[in-house]
Amino acid sequence: MARMATSSIHIDADPEAVFDVLADPRTFAHWVVGAREIRGADPAWPAVGTHFDHAVGAGPLRVEDSTEVEEVRRPELLQLRARARPVGTARVRIELEPEGGGTRVTLREHGADPLTAILFMPLTHLLVRARNARSLERLKRLAEGTEPRPAGEVPSRDQARAGEGETVTAPQGGSRRGGLAAIGYGLLAGAAGSVAMSVSTNAEMRARGRPPSRAPAHALERLLGRRAVRRIGEVRLVTAAHVATGLGLGGVRGLLAGAGVGDPAARPAFLALTLTPDVAAMPALGAAPAPWRWRAADWGVTLLHHGVYAAATEAAFAALRRRGGR
């Protein structure tokens, strides 16, 4: 069963009023955390099969792609397939139920393909859930009328691709922008940390003459099934999982900074978090023994490589924040 990031909120507006916001593609740049602009939309949105083109990102990251409607039942349900390739594809299910004169809105998100499903390891799952909780708070303000809905017309997708019409851009509040930039810097720093960890791991394996661990492959088989691992390729999936874990941990480091957690507290907390894939996730999946059964050499190798990752990520994160003036 796919792991889902689930967030929920009560909105003091009836389901029709909330769905009116969802049915307006202009609003997605205002309430979806990470959305930068809506570039164009099909006139029949949100009919099944219609799309809008968007740009998403955080900090220095920017990806342009599209979102498609997979299922709609007004005013109860809107299910979307959101693409942000090459990062991944997510299925987003928004459910609306009457609740005490208002509406209970539940947002569920999970990977829509096998490679993206790898991204939904526990830490990135928590990151997505936190982002979606903030998104729902913005949706609440739009639906209740405490923030104005965006004005203007969204061009059709054909007009947008021809350079006609104006895009709808996300509002750039100071603290909000700073928090998103911190997450973006964290993602980039996590990528740098992953490279450093790969270098240290390869050097250590050559020095000791040991083969690569098959624990990540065993964990992926538990998550996706042996058939899927064989179909996609073990090396490809293990590499993707390594990068996804590095990015996810880096994103959490940025989330800590964006939430106002200072470096003296965030750095040791981040170092502890870097150990969770090996110390908690792998044993939980039955891919590695429990940590209290490890030999001293196992602990030494784990602390070495995760220490390299944490140090490289922290250095890259600090450099990116200095460059961005934060």
N, C-alpha and C positions, 0 to 999 in steps of 0.2 A: 504494500500500500504506500502511495506517495506521501512523503512528509509534507505537511502543510503549515504555513505560518498563518495563524488565525488571530484577527483583532476585531473588536466589537465596540460599539458606542451607541448611546441613546441620543437621538436628535429630536428637539422640540418642533417638529413639523411632520405633517402626515406623509405617508409613503409617496403619494402623487407629487408633492412638492419636492421631496428628496430626489425622486426619479427625474423630475424636470431638470435638476442640476446635472445628473448623470447623462441625460439625453442631449445635453449641450456640450459639444466637443471642446468649445472654448474654455470650459471650466477646468479641464484636466491639467492645464498648465498652472492652474492656481491651487489645486488641492492635492495633486499627487506629488509627494516629496521626491525630488530628483528630476521632475519634468522641467525642461527649460522653455520649450515653445511647442505650439501646435502649428504645423506648417500648412496643412490642408486637410480637408475631410470630404468624404462622399456625401452628397446632398441627402441621401436617405438614412444617414446615421440616426439611431442605432439599430437599423434592421440587420438581421443575420447576414453575414458575409460582407458587410460594409467595413471600411477602414478609415482611420485617420493617420496622417504622417506626423511624426513627432521627433523632437530632439530631447534626449535625456542625458543626465550626467551629474557629476558632483565635483566641485573644484575645477581642476584642469581637464577632467575627462568629459568627452562629448561623443555621443553615439546617435546617429540618425537612423530611424527605421519606422515601423508602423505597428498599429494595434488593430486587431480584427474582432468583430463581434461574432461569437460562437453560438450564443443562446440568449434569448431575451423573452421575458414575460413581464410586461409592465403591469403594475409597479412593484413586482415581487423579486425580479432577478435580472442581473446583467452579468453575463460571463464573457470574458475577453481573453484573447491570446495576444499577449504583449511581447513584441520582438525587440531585442536590443543587441543584434548580432554585431560582432562575433562573441559578445559576452554571454548571451543565452536567450532563451525563450521561456516566458512564464505564463501559466494559466491563472487568471484572476477571476474569482467568483464573488460577486457582490450580492448579498441577500438582504431584502428589506421585509420587516415584519411589523405590523402595528403593535405599539406598546404604550399603554397609559396615555393615550391622546397624542402620542408622537410615534416615532419609528425606531426600532432596533436595527441598526445596520451592522452586518457581519461581513468582513472582508477576509477571504481565504486565498492564499497564493502558494503555488508550488511549481516546480520545474515541469515544463511541458515536453521535454525530450530527455533521453537518457543522459546526455552530457550535462545538461543544465541541472538534472536531478542531483548530480554530484555536488553542485554548488550548495545544495540545501543540507549541508552537514550541520551539526548542532549550533555552531557559533554563527554561521551566516543565517541560519534559520532565525536566531534571536535578533540579528541585525535587521532582517527583513520585517519581522514582526514589530520591532520598535519603529521602523520607518512607516509602516502601514498605520500604526496607532497615531502617529503625528499627522498622517494624511487624512485620517478620519476626523481628527480635530478641525482640520481646515475645511473639510466637507461640511461639517456641522455648522461652522460659521457662515458658509455660503448659503446653506439651506435655511438657516434661521434668519438670514438677512442682516447679521451683524457685520458682514463684509460684503461690499458690492460685487455682483457678478461682472465679469469682463464684458466690455462693450465691443461693437464692431462686428464685421462679418468675417467668417473663416472662408478663405478661397477654396474652390474645389481642388482636388489633388492634381488634376490636369493644369489648372491655372497656376497652382503653386510651383509645379515643375517647369512651367513656362516663365516663371519669374513674375507673375501677376498677383496682385493682392498683397495684404500684409499678414505676417504671422502674429499669433497671439503669444506673448512672452510672459514668463512667470514673474510675479513681483519680487523685487530683490530687497527684502528687509535686511538690516545689518546683521543682527544676531542669527537669523535664519541662514543667510548667505555664508556667514562664518562657520556655522555648524556643518553645512553641506560641503564647504571647502575642506574642512578638517577630515571628513569622511573620504573625500576624493584624494587628499594627500595620503591618508592612511592606506587606501587601496594601492596607490602607486608605490608607497614605501613597502607594503607587503610583497609586491612583486619583486622589488629589489632584495628583500630579505629571503625570498624563495630562491633567487639565483645564488645568493651567498651560501645558503644552506645546501644547495645542490653541489656547489664547489667543495664545501667542507666534507660532505658525505662521500663524494667520489674520491677525494684525497685520502680520507680515512680508510675506505675500502681497499684502495690500492696499497696503502701502507701496511695494512693487516692481512691482505690477501683474502678477504672474505667476500662471498657473493652478495648480490643485492637481496634485501629482505623481501619475502613474499607476503608479509603480513598485509600490506595495502591491497594486494590483489585478492587475498582471502576476504578482506573486509568488503571489497566491491562485489565479490561474488555473493556475499550475504545480503547486500543491499539491492543488487540488480539481478541476481541470478547468473549461473554459469553460462547459460546460453547467450545472454546479452553481452557478457564480458568477452566471450569468444567471438561474437559477431562484430563488435566494435573494435576489439583488439586490446589485449591486456596492457601492453606498454603505453598505448595511447590513453587508456583510461587512468592508469596509475599516474601518468604525467599530468593529465587534466585534474585529477584529484589533488595532487601536490600543489599545483598552481592555485586551484580553487581554495584550498585550505590556507595557503599563504595570503591570498587576497582577502579571504574572509577574516582572518586574524588581524590583518592590517586595517581592514574596515572597522573592526571593533576598537582598535587603538585610536582611530580617528573619531569614533563615536564617543569614546571616553573624553577626549579633548574637547569635542564639540559640546558635550554635556557639562563642561566646566570643571572636570576632574583634573587637578594640577599634576605636573610631572612627578613630584615626589611620591604621590600615591598611585598614579597611573602606570609608571614604569614597572614597579614590582608586580602589580596586578597583571600587567600585560605579559611579563615573563612567566607568571604562573599559568596564564591562559594558554601560552604556546605549548605547554606540556600536555594539555587535555587530550589532543588527538591520540597520543601514544599511551598516556597513563589511564585515560578513561574510555575513549571511544573504541579503540582497538580491542581491549579486553571485553568491553560490553558486547561487541559483535562476535566474540569468540575467535578473533583473528590473532590474538596474542595472549600470553598468560597474564594473570593479575600482577600488578606492580610489586606486591609484597613477595612474589616468587622470583623476581628478577635477581640476577647475579650483579655483583658490584660493577663488572665490565659493562653490563647492559645499561645500568644507570649512568655510568660515565659517558657512554656514547650518546645517550639521549640528551643528557645535560649539555654536552659539547655542541651538538648540532642545533638544538633549540636555543642555546645561548648565542650561537652565531647568528641564527635567524633573528632573535630578539634584538641583538646589538645592531645588526645591519638595518633592520626596520626602524629602530629608534633613530639612528643616524640619518637615514634618508628622510624620515618624517620631520625631524628638526630642520634639515636643510630645506625641504619644501616649504615649511612654514616660514622660515626666514625669507626665502625668495618671494613668497606671497605676501610678506609684510604682516604676518599674524604671529 
